[in-house]
Amino acid sequence: MNPLHVVILAAGQGSRMKSALPKVLHRIAGKPMLHHVMDTARQLGAARIHGVIGHGADQVRAITQADDVQWAMQHEQLGTGHAVAQALPDLPDDARVLILYGDVPLTRKGTLETLVSRVSEQSIGLLTVTLENPDGYGRIIRDAEGKVTAIVEQKDATSEQKTINEVNTGILAVSAAHLKTWLPRLSNANAQGEYYLTDVIAMANAAGVSVEVAQPENEFEVQGVNNRVQLAELERWYQQQQAQRLMTEGATLADPARIDVRGELTVAPDVLIDINAVFEGRVTLETGVSIGAGCVLRNCHIGANTHVDAHSVIDGAVVGQNVQIGPFARLRPGTELADYTKVGNFVETKKAIVGEGSKINHLSYVGDASLGRNVNVGAGTITCNYDGANKHQTIIADGVFVGSNTSLVAPVSLAENATIGAGSTITRDVSAEELSVARGKQRNIPNWQRPVKK
């Protein structure tokens, strides 16, 4: 089969976005629209992706760093046909070419596979959509036998043609050989003074090449973004699709309209997700996991039957089974919680390995630390891991009890079953079974006169 090359048009300014950011870099589900399109092209098995850029080209290239993308510059925006022509020299003669748009981000892989399958020496594939309100779109012109003969842009359409509801999406699949024949023959003798890619449809008919039509399952698949209102509409549609998928896979969503998936969320059966949870990167929730309201989970794995209470943030952590987290806990990258552990309210961990059954219940910071089994860390405990230049480790063995308001000045080790008295600042290692108390001497001053307001 001839190789598939994908040309993505991404040179437009997007003035209606009212932004210094190029339009194709505005995000849906946390990812630039252009990256959505490129990811779909990769799923199709594209041999090469060609990005046609112009406005904000340096920004687009800087944010889109990929070895499989070849850039072509469109210095003047003279129409879609002119844009595709900029990539023409880089297309092999035997290639099948799929033309996509950087501001049409959510076209399904299956829809495009159907379209590409229409390409041969005798045919091209055209993606159309039937709209209740076709205003602003190019109309599909068919002959008496129903064959597509041309596309007429709205500004060039007659009153009768404007009543047609089948419209052009702009997405086209065609052989490179045909493009190299037809694009040099395009004319800009039209109301816009531009070189329309759509004119190749009439050229195909004149050459006896049939135009085979495919349509998407949903019109949102081919909806482009011209302003922030349309961007928000596509965001909500995307999130609706994610919510439906999660519920189909066995998750209960407290409100399917209030969830944001900004990456790859994998769920097992009987997961419960409360309102306003946000998932970024790759997140896996095993059977029976419960996620509270307002939580943010990023690049993490949550074990079975773990409960994450409201407004907790988990980033780059691996969490075992039957764990209790939050509310208002923050697990930073490198955190590993074994089974039956607990990280409570207003606790922050970073590069912390926490052994089975251990608890950090409240108001503590544990960083660059290793905790054994059944450790109890009292409220207000801090591992002082940074000396101003380097990070140091705190090692806490099985069964250690750390009293409230303790500072553990790393590097320091607490051996098995050691006990640390509340309010201590520990700067030296503590042996097994020892009690360590390190406090300033207390003075009680009788008849103390409190200060009074002047």
C-alpha positions, 0 to 999 in steps of 0.5 A: 500500500502506498505510504500515507503522508498527512498535511496539517494546515496551521498557518492562520493567525486566528485574530478572533481568538484575541490572543498573542498565542497562535490559534492552533496552540490553544488547548483542549483537554490540556493539549494544544489543538495542533497536537490533537491533530498530530496524535491522530495522524500518528494513530493512522500510521502516517509515514510523515507529518507535514505542518504548514505554518506561518503566523507564530511559526517560531512558537509553533515549532518551539512547542511542537518538537517532534522528529516525525514532523516536517515544516513548510512555511506559508509566508502569505496566507493566500488560501487553503490551496496555496497552503497545501502547495507549500508542502507539495515539494516534500510529498513523494509522488506515490503517497496518499495524502490526507489534508487536515487542519490544526484548528479542527482537533477532534476528528476521530481516527475511524472517520479518517480511516474510512476517508483514506480508504477512498483514495486510489488512482481513480478516486479521491476522498472528501469528508462532508457533513450535513448541518441544520444551519450550513451558514458560512460553509462551502456547499457540496454540489451534486449532479442528478445522479448524486455524484459530487461535482464541485464545492461552492464557497458561501460567498460565491454561492447562488441563493439556491445553492445556499439552501444546500445542507451538505457542506465541506469540512475541508478534510480531503484525501487524495494522491500526491500525483493528483495534487501535483497536477491540480494545485498549480492550475488553481485560480484566485478568481473568486470573491476572496481572491484566494486559491481554494483547495476545494477547486480540485473537486471540479478538476477531479470531475473533469479528469474523470476521477470520482469523488467518494464521500465520507461523513463523521458520526458527529458534527463536533468531529469536524467543528473548527475553532475560530474563537474562544466560545467555539473552543469552550464548546469543543472542550465540553463535547470532548469531556462529555465523550470522556465521561461517557467512556468512563461510565461505560467502563464501570466508573460512577461519576457524581456529575458527568458534566463536572469532570476534566480529563486532560490526558489518559485516564484508565479506570477499573470497575466500581471507581467513584469520582466526585465533582470537579476532579481533574486528571492530567497525564497518565492516571490509573484508578484500580477497582473500588477507588474513590476520588473526592471533590476537587482533587487533581491527579497527575501521572499517578497510579492509585491502588484498589479500594484507596480513598482520596478525600476532597481537594487533594493533589497527587502528582507523580506518585504510586499509591497502594491498596486500601490507602487513606489520603486527604483531605487537602493532602499533597503527594509530590513526585517520587512518593510511594505509599504502600498498602494500608497507609494514611496521609492525612489533611495538610500533609505534603510528601516528596520522594517519600517511601512510606511502608505498609500501615504507616501514618502521617496524619496531619500538618506535616512535611515528609520529603526525601525520606524512607519510612518502614512499616507501622510508623506513626508521624505526629502532627507538625513533623518536618523532615528538614531535608535541605541544607541550602545547597543539597538534599539529604535523606531521613531514614525511619525504621519499622515501628518508630513513633515520632511525637508532634511538632518534631523537626528531623534534621537530615541526614538522620536515621531512627532505628526500629521502635524508637520514640521521639518526644514531642517538640524535639529537634533531632540532629543525631541518629536514634538507636532501636528502642530508644526514647529521644527528647531534644527540647530547650529548657523550660522556664516558668516565670511567676507573676508575669505581667502581660503587655497591654495595648497602648 
